């Protein structure tokens, strides 16, 4: 067992002296329970510590799309941020009764995840470009996924299910982990999805043509709705080979017995024994009823059999090998160009089998948004989470344009309906300007959640305090009420005069950075330490004993699915961008329009403004992630049309080149740095100066 630090021992003593309940995280540190068996690897944390120590972060509402239409009791959620921290926040929402299915049951009915496979295998798209390359491997990947599976288990409703989509490289490890997390009796299926009939040539081994999907449930009796596929023609011909004279209906005859000993039954005026070693599958009552309805027929030897009509059968029950759904073909109408996109028909089967209308569906590796689109089309509530800006804008576009996509009920038609309301949230990377503009109570709530404080107003020596961090009091400085006031050393001295021995060992002050008149992170007065949490600066490592990691954005298409654990939070700092915009002769000649021109965006300066206690220095252009374009910006919603990755731009001397006729009345350009910060500009074709005029 890991040794407790002096800080932890002091905290435990304080909690016990105050007669409060010991937090679960400390209980797990003091008492351990051995498992019968488990998968052991480097860096594996205790489950209790993961649940207790993971940082829950507030969700900052960015924009609600299609607001004001039906569905006011619930708005679907699209969240940009690290999914681990978001899952902790969603778990708090469940515990507070804010995460429900339409029938009122708490939790998520269905989870589907398609996490990065961690294979280090390079996939190639239709133009032989890199599609993605997972960088998390081995034990790091297992612990990365295990943490998320633990929270997903807690988020499930009591009859909820989770589908975990993997390839052959890590599936066996994840199966063992999932048995640990959910319990072996909760394992329902190993589904084999045959995704292609034309595998790549593999000279040294058998061609790989499938993925694996593990199905687990929260409890042993999950919601499950059997699904069917049409019978094969040869099966119909051999099984339903009779035609009823009066009705013309096709029917077949089926055995009325099963293995096992049984008693005789009456079939009209005959008493028949079942064949040796078998029993009649129906009760006498059911046999009598079936005889009246003409559903029992007799062979030439007098053996009773069940009569079943073809038109009453739904089809063949879907089994655990799926060979009827192919992966998306490059260039197809459904293909939105996002690496690892899955077909909607795959998710349709999962959604229909494990949820009902109005149920909540969650995908925390949402990527291209297939789960969200399928959930939308089948009237489910949904939550999608991804740490990539490209993914978020891809999903936003897909949902807002869903009416033009295919109808899964009739694939020859368009879906034809607009999406229901959904809200885009930031989680872990916030717009501080929006935070400061919140009414005081909302700002106070945001600040408490940001720093993981318990909201509990209390008063000590006449001074009102806002809550607790552990057992220590927290004060949120009301900068809106005291607009010209500063937290100075004198302010701390005055506080100490009133609080002194009554406050305990620590007091935490949360305040805007501009409202703090000194540089120290804490000030000591006698035995009391007054800690300062500055907003929007990141939380100091000294308090939480963790280094914080920014969400990282890709610089090439091969990096799109790279994933990191982003711990903590930061605030948006738009990068400094200088570009030259000009027209040039097209490099893609068009015989029908010899006068056509290319628009060129030449990035000359790109610098990220990162606020950090440890100075971070980046060369010019080093932090550029990508440039996104909307060629027909409507003034309201960015509708992603094209992406230029930094790696590609670097090869072309940081020039983004596109046909001038793509630009409509005005376009929007979004420059994104590797930390997820954005700089937005709108341009018209007139802003691109003809290169000859310069």
C-alpha positions in Angstrom: 0.0 0.0 0.0 1.3 3.5 -0.9 2.5 5.5 2.0 0.4 8.5 3.1 2.0 11.9 2.8 2.2 14.3 5.8 -0.3 16.5 4.0 -2.8 13.6 3.7 -2.3 12.5 7.3 -2.9 16.1 8.5 -6.1 16.3 6.4 -7.4 12.9 7.8 -6.8 14.2 11.4 -8.7 17.4 10.6 -11.6 15.5 9.2 -11.9 13.1 12.1 -11.5 15.9 14.7 -14.4 17.7 13.0 -16.6 14.6 13.2 -17.0 14.5 9.4 -17.2 11.4 7.2 -13.9 10.3 5.7 -13.9 10.7 1.9 -14.0 7.5 -0.1 -10.5 8.3 -1.5 -9.0 8.1 1.9 -10.9 4.9 2.8 -9.4 3.2 -0.2 -5.9 4.4 0.8 -6.3 3.0 4.3 -8.0 -0.3 3.6 -7.4 -2.6 0.6 -9.3 -5.6 -0.8 -7.6 -8.2 -3.0 -9.3 -9.4 -6.2 -9.4 -13.1 -7.1 -7.5 -12.2 -10.3 -6.8 -9.2 -12.4 -4.8 -7.9 -15.3 -1.6 -6.3 -13.9 0.4 -3.7 -15.7 2.5 -0.6 -15.0 0.7 2.5 -13.9 -2.6 0.8 -13.0 -4.5 3.0 -10.5 -7.0 1.9 -7.9 -10.6 2.2 -9.1 -11.6 4.1 -6.0 -8.8 6.7 -6.6 -9.9 7.1 -10.2 -13.5 7.9 -9.2 -12.5 10.2 -6.4 -9.5 12.0 -7.9 -10.7 12.6 -11.4 -11.3 16.3 -12.0 -14.9 17.2 -12.7 -15.1 20.4 -14.8 -18.0 22.8 -15.5 -19.6 22.8 -18.9 -19.6 26.3 -20.5 -22.5 26.8 -22.9 -21.2 28.1 -26.2 -24.3 28.0 -28.4 -27.7 26.3 -28.7 -28.6 25.3 -32.2 -32.3 25.3 -33.3 -33.4 26.7 -30.0 -37.0 27.3 -29.4 -38.3 24.1 -31.2 -39.7 21.0 -29.6 -37.8 19.1 -26.9 -37.6 21.9 -24.3 -37.3 19.4 -21.5 -34.0 18.1 -22.8 -31.4 19.5 -25.2 -28.9 17.1 -26.7 -25.3 17.8 -25.8 -22.2 18.2 -28.0 -19.1 18.7 -25.7 -15.6 19.8 -26.7 -13.1 18.6 -24.0 -11.3 15.7 -22.4 -13.8 12.9 -22.1 -12.5 11.7 -18.7 -13.2 15.0 -17.0 -16.5 15.3 -18.8 -17.6 11.8 -17.7 -17.0 12.8 -14.1 -19.1 15.9 -14.6 -21.9 13.8 -16.2 -21.7 11.5 -13.3 -22.4 14.4 -10.9 -25.3 15.4 -13.2 -26.7 11.8 -12.8 -26.3 11.9 -9.1 -28.1 15.3 -9.0 -31.0 13.9 -11.1 -30.2 15.9 -14.2 -29.3 13.0 -16.5 -32.4 11.0 -17.3 -34.1 9.1 -20.1 -37.5 10.2 -21.3 -39.2 7.7 -19.1 -37.6 9.3 -16.0 -35.0 6.6 -15.2 -31.6 8.0 -14.3 -28.5 7.4 -16.3 -27.5 6.5 -19.8 -29.4 3.6 -21.4 -26.8 3.0 -24.1 -23.1 3.7 -24.6 -21.2 3.1 -27.8 -17.5 3.9 -28.0 -15.0 3.4 -30.8 -11.8 4.4 -28.9 -8.4 4.7 -30.6 -7.2 1.2 -31.2 -3.6 1.8 -30.1 -2.2 -0.4 -32.8 0.4 2.0 -34.2 -0.9 0.7 -37.5 -1.0 3.2 -40.3 -4.3 3.4 -42.2 -4.6 5.0 -45.6 -7.5 6.8 -47.2 -8.8 6.9 -50.7 -5.9 9.0 -52.0 -3.3 7.0 -50.0 -2.9 9.7 -47.5 -2.5 8.8 -43.8 -5.8 8.4 -42.1 -4.7 8.1 -38.6 -2.1 6.6 -36.4 -2.8 5.9 -32.7 0.0 6.9 -30.4 -1.2 5.5 -27.1 0.1 2.0 -26.8 0.4 -0.9 -24.4 -0.1 -0.2 -20.7 -0.8 3.5 -21.3 -3.7 2.8 -23.6 -5.1 0.2 -21.3 -5.2 2.5 -18.3 -6.4 5.4 -20.5 -9.4 3.3 -21.5 -9.9 1.6 -18.2 -10.4 5.0 -16.5 -13.2 5.9 -18.9 -14.8 2.4 -18.7 -15.1 2.8 -14.9 -17.0 6.1 -15.3 -19.1 4.7 -18.1 -20.2 1.8 -15.9 -21.3 4.3 -13.2 -23.2 6.4 -15.8 -25.3 3.5 -17.2 -28.9 3.1 -16.1 -29.7 -0.1 -14.2 -30.7 -1.9 -17.5 -28.1 0.0 -19.6 -25.6 -1.5 -22.0 -22.2 -0.5 -23.4 -20.7 -1.5 -26.8 -16.9 -1.3 -27.0 -15.6 -1.3 -30.5 -12.0 -2.6 -31.0 -9.6 -4.3 -33.4 -7.6 -7.5 -33.0 -4.5 -5.9 -31.4 -5.9 -4.9 -28.0 -9.3 -6.7 -27.9 -8.1 -9.6 -25.6 -6.6 -7.2 -23.0 -9.8 -5.0 -23.0 -11.9 -8.1 -22.6 -10.1 -9.0 -19.4 -10.2 -5.4 -18.1 -14.0 -5.2 -18.9 -14.6 -8.4 -17.0 -12.9 -6.8 -14.0 -14.8 -3.5 -14.3 -18.3 -4.8 -15.1 -18.1 -8.4 -13.8 -18.0 -11.5 -15.9 -21.7 -12.2 -15.6 -22.4 -8.8 -17.2 -20.6 -9.9 -20.4 -23.3 -10.4 -23.0 -21.7 -10.8 -26.4 -18.5 -10.7 -28.5 -19.8 -9.4 -31.8 -17.7 -10.0 -34.9 -18.3 -7.3 -37.5 -17.1 -8.3 -41.0 -16.4 -4.9 -42.4 -15.1 -5.7 -45.8 -15.1 -8.3 -48.5 -12.1 -6.9 -50.3 -9.2 -6.9 -47.8 -5.7 -5.6 -48.6 -3.2 -8.1 -49.8 -1.4 -9.8 -46.9 1.3 -12.2 -48.2 2.4 -13.4 -44.8 -0.8 -14.2 -43.0 -4.6 -14.5 -43.3 -6.3 -11.3 -44.5 -7.9 -9.2 -41.7 -11.5 -8.3 -42.4 -13.2 -7.8 -39.1 -13.5 -5.7 -35.9 -14.7 -6.9 -32.5 -17.4 -5.3 -30.5 -17.8 -6.3 -26.8 -21.3 -5.9 -25.3 -21.5 -5.5 -21.5 -24.4 -4.5 -19.3 -24.8 -2.7 -16.0 -26.7 -5.6 -14.5 -27.5 -9.2 -15.7 -30.9 -8.3 -17.2 -30.3 -5.4 -19.6 -32.8 -4.0 -22.1 -32.6 -6.0 -25.2 -34.9 -5.9 -28.2 -34.3 -8.8 -30.7 -33.4 -7.7 -34.2 -34.0 -9.6 -37.4 -32.6 -9.7 -41.0 -34.5 -11.0 -44.0 -34.3 -14.8 -44.6 -32.0 -16.0 -47.4 -33.8 -17.2 -50.5 -32.3 -20.7 -50.3 -33.6 -20.9 -46.7 -37.1 -19.8 -47.7 -37.1 -22.4 -50.6 -36.1 -25.3 -48.4 -37.9 -24.4 -45.2 -41.2 -22.7 -46.3 -41.8 -25.0 -49.2 -45.6 -25.5 -48.8 -48.4 -23.3 -50.0 -51.8 -23.2 -48.3 -54.5 -23.9 -51.0 -57.1 -21.5 -49.6 -54.9 -18.5 -48.9 -51.8 -19.0 -51.0 -49.6 -18.4 -48.0 -46.2 -20.1 -47.7 -45.6 -22.2 -44.6 -43.2 -24.7 -43.2 -43.5 -27.5 -40.6 -41.2 -27.5 -37.5 -40.4 -30.0 -34.8 -42.6 -29.9 -31.7 -40.0 -31.6 -29.5 -36.8 -30.8 -27.7 -34.1 -32.9 -25.9 -35.2 -34.2 -22.5 -37.6 -36.6 -21.0 -41.3 -35.7 -21.0 -44.9 -37.0 -20.5 -47.4 -37.8 -23.2 -49.9 -35.3 -24.7 -53.3 -35.5 -26.2 -53.6 -34.6 -29.9 -57.3 -34.7 -30.5 -58.5 -38.3 -29.8 -54.9 -39.6 -29.8 -52.5 -39.8 -26.8 -48.9 -39.6 -28.1 -45.6 -40.1 -26.4 -42.7 -38.0 -27.4 -39.8 -39.7 -29.2 -37.3 -41.4 -26.8 -35.1 -38.9 -25.1 -37.3 -35.9 -26.0 -40.3 -34.0 -24.7 -43.2 -32.0 -26.2 -42.3 -28.3 -26.1 -45.9 -27.1 -25.6 -48.3 -27.6 -22.7 -51.5 -29.5 -23.2 -53.4 -26.2 -23.1 -51.3 -24.7 -25.9 -51.6 -27.9 -28.0 -55.4 -27.8 -27.8 -55.5 -24.1 -28.8 -53.1 -24.8 -31.8 -55.2 -27.7 -33.0 -58.3 -25.5 -33.1 -56.4 -22.8 -35.1 -55.0 -25.4 -37.5 -51.4 -24.8 -36.5 -50.5 -28.4 -35.9 -50.2 -30.7 -38.9 -49.3 -34.4 -39.1 -46.8 -36.2 -41.2 -47.7 -39.4 -43.1 -46.5 -41.4 -40.1 -48.8 -39.4 -37.8 -46.1 -37.3 -36.2 -47.4 -33.8 -35.1 -45.4 -30.8 -36.2 -45.9 -27.0 -35.9 -47.2 -25.1 -38.9 -45.5 -21.6 -39.3 -46.4 -19.1 -42.0 -43.5 -17.2 -43.7 -45.4 -13.9 -43.6 -45.7 -14.0 -39.8 -41.9 -14.4 -39.3 -39.9 -11.2 -38.8 -36.9 -12.8 -40.3 -33.8 -14.5 -39.1 -32.7 -13.3 -35.6 -29.4 -11.3 -35.8 -26.6 -13.4 -34.3 -23.1 -12.4 -33.1 -21.4 -12.4 -36.5 -22.5 -9.4 -38.6 -21.7 -9.9 -42.3 -24.4 -7.7 -43.8 -23.0 -4.3 -43.0 -19.9 -3.0 -44.9 -17.6 -0.2 -43.9 -18.1 3.2 -45.6 -16.6 3.4 -49.1 -14.5 6.4 -49.8 -16.4 8.9 -51.9 -19.8 7.5 -51.0 -22.6 10.0 -50.1 -22.2 9.1 -46.4 -18.5 9.6 -46.3 -17.7 12.9 -44.7 -13.9 12.5 -44.9 -13.3 12.0 -41.2 -10.9 9.1 -40.5 -12.3 6.0 -38.9 -15.9 7.0 -39.7 -18.4 4.1 -39.1 -21.5 3.4 -41.1 -24.8 4.6 -39.7 -26.4 1.2 -40.3 -23.9 -0.4 -37.8 -24.9 2.1 -35.1 -28.6 1.7 -36.1 -28.5 -2.0 -35.2 -26.9 -1.2 -31.9 -29.3 1.6 -31.0 -32.4 -0.4 -31.9 -31.3 -3.5 -30.0 -30.4 -1.7 -26.7 -32.6 1.4 -26.4 -36.1 2.7 -26.9 -37.3 6.1 -28.2 -36.4 8.9 -25.8 -33.5 6.9 -24.2 -30.2 8.6 -23.7 -27.3 7.5 -25.9 -23.7 8.5 -25.1 -20.6 8.4 -27.3 -17.5 9.9 -25.6 -15.2 9.3 -28.6 -17.7 10.8 -30.9 -15.4 11.6 -33.9 -17.4 12.0 -37.0 -20.7 11.9 -35.2 -22.2 8.7 -36.6 -23.6 7.7 -33.2 -25.2 11.1 -32.8 -26.7 11.2 -36.3 -28.2 7.7 -35.9 -29.5 8.5 -32.4 -31.1 11.7 -33.9 -32.8 9.7 -36.7 -34.3 7.2 -34.3 -35.6 9.7 -31.8 -33.1 9.1 -29.0 -31.6 11.7 -26.7 -27.8 11.9 -27.1 -24.5 13.2 -25.7 -21.4 13.4 -27.8 -17.9 14.2 -26.5 -14.6 14.7 -28.3 -11.3 16.5 -27.6 -10.8 17.5 -31.3 -12.0 20.8 -32.8 -12.1 19.1 -36.2 -14.5 16.4 -34.8 -16.7 19.0 -33.1 -17.1 21.1 -36.3 -17.6 17.9 -38.4 -20.4 16.8 -36.0 -21.9 20.3 -35.9 -22.1 20.3 -39.7 -23.4 16.8 -39.9 -26.3 17.4 -37.5 -27.3 20.8 -38.9 -27.4 19.3 -42.4 -29.0 16.0 -41.3 -32.1 16.6 -43.4 -30.1 16.0 -46.6 -28.6 12.7 -45.4 -30.1 9.3 -46.2 -33.2 8.0 -44.4 -32.2 4.8 -42.6 -35.7 3.5 -42.8 -35.7 4.0 -46.6 -32.2 4.5 -47.9 -33.5 5.7 -51.3 -34.9 8.8 -49.7 -33.5 11.7 -47.8 -34.1 11.9 -44.0 -35.9 15.2 -44.6 -36.2 16.3 -41.0 -34.1 19.0 -39.2 -32.3 18.0 -36.0 -33.8 18.7 -32.6 -32.2 21.4 -30.4 -28.6 20.7 -29.2 -26.2 22.7 -27.2 -22.4 23.0 -27.8 -20.3 23.2 -24.6 -16.7 23.8 -23.8 -15.2 21.6 -21.1 -11.7 22.4 -19.9 -11.0 25.3 -22.4 -13.1 28.3 -21.6 -13.9 31.7 -23.0 -13.1 33.9 -20.0 -15.0 36.9 -21.5 -18.2 34.8 -21.4 -17.4 33.7 -17.8 -17.0 37.3 -16.6 -20.3 38.3 -18.2 -22.3 35.8 -16.3 -24.6 37.0 -13.5 -22.9 36.7 -10.1 -24.7 33.5 -9.0 -23.8 31.8 -12.2 -20.2 33.0 -12.0 -20.1 31.8 -8.4 -21.4 28.4 -9.4 -18.9 28.2 -12.3 -15.9 29.1 -10.1 -16.9 26.5 -7.4 -17.1 23.8 -10.0 -13.9 24.9 -11.7 -11.9 24.4 -8.6 -13.8 21.3 -7.4 -15.3 23.0 -4.3 -18.4 22.0 -2.5 -21.2 24.6 -2.7 -22.1 25.3 1.0 -22.6 28.8 2.2 -21.4 29.3 5.8 -20.2 32.1 8.1 -17.2 32.3 10.4 -16.8 35.3 12.7 -19.3 37.2 10.6 -17.5 36.6 7.3 -19.6 34.8 4.6 -17.8 32.0 2.9 -18.9 30.1 -0.2 -18.1 26.5 0.3 -15.4 23.9 1.1 -12.5 22.2 -0.6 -12.2 19.0 1.4 -12.6 20.3 4.9 -11.2 23.7 4.2 -13.3 26.9 3.6 -13.4 28.7 0.3 -14.2 32.3 -0.4 -15.1 33.6 -3.9 -14.1 37.2 -4.2 -17.1 39.2 -5.5 -15.3 41.4 -8.0 -18.7 42.5 -9.4 -19.8 44.0 -6.1 -16.3 45.4 -5.2 -15.3 46.7 -8.6 -12.4 48.8 -7.5 -11.1 46.6 -4.7 -8.0 44.4 -4.8 -6.9 41.4 -2.7 -3.8 42.7 -1.2 -1.6 41.6 1.7 -3.5 44.1 3.9 -6.7 42.4 2.8 -5.3 39.0 3.9 -4.2 40.6 7.2 -7.7 41.9 7.9 -9.2 38.5 7.1 -6.8 36.9 9.5 -7.7 39.2 12.3 -11.3 38.0 12.1 -10.7 34.3 11.2 -7.4 33.5 12.9 -7.7 30.2 14.9 -11.4 29.7 13.8 -10.6 29.0 10.1 -8.3 25.9 10.6 -5.1 25.4 8.6 -6.2 26.7 5.2 -8.4 29.1 3.4 -8.8 29.2 -0.4 -9.6 32.5 -2.2 -10.8 32.4 -5.8 -10.5 35.7 -7.6 -9.9 37.1 -11.1 -6.2 37.6 -11.7 -6.7 41.3 -12.2 -8.2 41.5 -8.7 -5.1 40.1 -6.9 -2.4 42.7 -5.9 0.5 40.3 -5.3 2.4 37.5 -7.1 2.5 34.8 -4.5 0.3 31.8 -4.8 -0.2 31.7 -1.0 0.4 33.8 2.1 1.2 32.4 5.5 -0.2 34.1 8.6 0.7 32.3 11.9 -0.4 28.7 11.3 -2.9 29.5 8.6 -2.1 29.4 4.9 -4.2 31.6 2.6 -4.1 30.1 -1.0 -5.0 32.2 -4.0 -6.7 30.7 -7.1 -6.4 33.1 -9.9 -8.9 33.0 -12.7 -8.2 32.6 -15.6 -4.7 31.2 -14.8 -4.4 27.4 -14.4 -4.5 25.9 -11.0 -1.1 25.8 -9.3 0.5 22.3 -9.2 1.5 22.8 -5.5 -2.1 22.3 -4.4 -3.2 19.4 -6.5 0.1 17.6 -6.9 -0.6 17.0 -10.6 0.8 18.5 -13.7 -1.8 19.8 -16.1 -1.9 18.8 -19.7 -3.5 20.8 -22.5 -5.9 19.3 -25.0 -3.8 18.9 -28.1 -5.1 19.4 -31.6 -3.6 17.5 -34.6 -1.2 19.0 -37.1 -1.8 16.3 -39.8 -4.6 14.0 -40.8 -2.6 11.1 -39.3 -2.9 12.7 -35.9 -6.6 13.2 -35.9 -7.3 10.4 -33.4 -4.3 11.0 -31.2 -5.5 11.2 -27.6 -4.0 12.5 -24.4 -5.2 12.8 -20.8 -5.9 16.5 -20.5 -6.0 17.2 -16.8 -7.2 20.5 -15.4 -8.4 23.5 -17.4 -7.3 26.6 -19.2 -8.9 29.7 -20.9 -9.0 30.6 -24.5 -6.2 32.8 -25.7 -6.7 33.6 -29.4 -3.4 33.2 -31.3 -1.8 36.2 -33.1 -2.2 35.6 -36.9 -0.9 37.6 -39.8 -1.6 36.4 -43.4 -1.4 37.6 -46.9 -4.4 37.0 -49.1 -4.0 37.0 -52.9 -5.1 35.4 -56.2 -2.7 33.3 -58.3 -2.9 31.3 -61.4 -4.6 28.0 -60.8 -2.4 24.9 -60.5 -5.3 22.7 -61.3 -6.0 23.8 -64.9 -9.6 23.8 -66.1 -10.0 23.6 -69.9 -13.4 25.2 -69.7 -12.3 28.2 -67.7 -8.8 29.3 -68.6 -9.3 32.5 -66.6 -10.0 30.7 -63.3 -7.8 31.8 -60.3 -6.7 30.2 -57.0 -7.2 32.0 -53.7 -4.1 31.8 -51.6 -3.8 32.3 -47.8 -0.2 32.8 -47.0 0.4 32.4 -43.2 3.3 34.6 -42.3 3.0 34.8 -38.5 1.2 32.5 -36.1 2.0 32.7 -32.4 0.0 31.2 -29.5 -0.5 33.3 -26.4 0.0 30.8 -23.6 -0.1 32.0 -20.0 2.1 29.8 -17.9 4.1 30.0 -14.7 6.8 28.1 -16.5 7.6 30.1 -19.6 6.8 28.3 -22.8 8.6 29.4 -25.9 7.5 28.4 -29.4 8.9 29.4 -32.7 6.8 31.3 -35.3 4.2 28.9 -36.9 5.2 26.0 -34.5 1.8 25.9 -32.7 -0.4 26.0 -35.8 -2.7 23.0 -35.9 -5.0 23.6 -38.9 -7.0 26.1 -41.0 -10.7 25.4 -41.4 -12.8 27.1 -44.2 -16.5 27.7 -44.7 -16.8 29.0 -48.3 -20.4 30.2 -47.8 -20.6 31.6 -44.3 -24.2 32.6 -43.3 -23.1 35.0 -40.6 -24.3 32.7 -37.8 -23.0 29.1 -38.0 -19.6 27.9 -39.2 -20.3 25.2 -41.7 -17.0 23.3 -42.3 -16.1 22.8 -46.0 -12.3 22.1 -46.0 -9.4 21.6 -43.7 -5.7 22.4 -44.2 -3.4 20.7 -41.7 -0.2 22.4 -40.5 1.9 19.5 -41.8 0.5 19.9 -45.2 0.8 23.7 -45.0 4.5 23.5 -44.0 5.2 21.4 -47.2 3.6 24.2 -49.2 5.5 27.1 -47.6 2.4 27.7 -45.3 0.1 28.4 -48.2 -3.5 27.3 -48.2 -4.7 27.2 -51.9 -8.2 26.7 -53.2 -10.3 27.5 -56.2 -11.6 31.0 -56.2 -15.0 30.0 -57.5 -15.6 28.1 -54.2 -16.0 31.4 -52.4 -19.6 32.7 -52.3 -20.6 36.1 -50.9 -18.3 35.7 -47.9 -16.2 33.0 -46.3 -15.1 32.3 -42.7 -11.6 31.2 -41.9 -10.7 29.6 -38.5 -7.1 29.3 -37.5 -6.6 26.8 -34.7 -3.5 26.2 -32.6 -2.4 22.9 -31.0 -4.1 23.9 -27.7 -7.5 24.4 -29.3 -7.5 28.2 -29.4 -9.1 29.8 -32.4 -8.7 33.0 -34.4 -11.7 33.7 -36.8 -11.8 36.0 -39.8 -14.4 36.6 -42.5 -13.3 37.4 -46.1 -14.9 38.1 -49.4 -13.3 37.4 -52.8 -12.4 41.1 -53.0 -10.0 40.7 -50.0 -7.8 38.4 -52.2 -5.6 40.8 -54.2 -4.6 39.7 -57.7 -0.9 38.8 -57.5 -0.2 40.8 -60.7 -1.5 44.0 -59.0 1.1 43.8 -56.2 
